[in-house]
Amino acid sequence: MAQSVKIWFDAEADFLEVLFSDAPGFMRETDNDAIMERVDSQGNILGFSVLNVSQLAKDKPLYAQLLAENMA
């Protein structure tokens, strides 16, 4: 089954957001200061955001662990 995602990039704010769902939720910190996860009230991951995208190293990936309490 295919799943759609929304990807937003704001060049002025240097901010990237990826949404797996339009459901209501809130942002929560991850183990990486540049990445926030968007979760619903049950802890399901709805998406994530990346701050300061242009400053990321081009020669290595950015890692963060998204901690969903409940995986759908």
C-alpha positions in Angstrom: 0.0 0.0 0.0 1.4 3.4 -1.0 1.6 6.2 1.5 1.7 9.9 0.6 4.0 12.4 2.3 4.1 16.2 2.3 7.5 17.8 2.1 7.9 21.5 2.9 11.1 23.5 2.6 11.4 27.2 3.7 14.6 28.5 2.3 14.4 31.8 4.2 14.1 29.9 7.6 16.4 27.1 6.4 13.8 24.6 7.6 12.6 21.3 6.1 9.4 19.4 7.3 8.2 16.0 6.2 4.6 15.0 7.2 3.3 11.5 6.9 -0.2 12.6 8.2 -2.2 15.7 8.6 -3.6 14.5 12.0 -3.3 16.9 14.9 0.0 16.6 16.8 2.9 18.4 18.5 6.6 18.7 18.0 9.0 16.8 20.4 12.8 16.9 20.7 15.0 14.1 19.4 18.6 13.1 20.3 19.7 15.4 17.5 19.4 19.2 18.1 18.6 19.8 14.4 15.7 17.3 14.3 12.3 17.5 15.9 9.6 14.7 15.5 5.9 15.4 15.1 3.7 13.0 17.1 0.1 12.6 18.0 -1.3 12.3 21.6 -0.6 8.5 21.5 3.0 8.9 20.5 2.6 7.8 16.8 5.0 9.6 14.5 3.3 12.0 12.1 6.5 13.5 10.6 9.7 15.3 11.4 11.5 18.6 10.8 15.1 19.5 10.2 16.5 22.9 11.2 19.5 24.6 9.4 19.3 22.3 6.4 21.9 24.3 4.4 24.5 23.8 7.2 24.4 20.0 7.1 27.6 18.3 6.0 27.3 17.1 2.4 29.7 14.2 2.9 27.8 12.3 5.6 24.1 11.7 6.5 22.3 13.3 9.4 21.1 10.7 12.0 18.4 10.9 14.6 16.3 8.3 16.3 12.5 8.9 16.2 10.9 7.4 19.3 7.4 6.5 18.5 5.6 5.1 21.5 3.1 3.3 19.3 3.9 2.3 15.7 0.9 2.0 13.5 
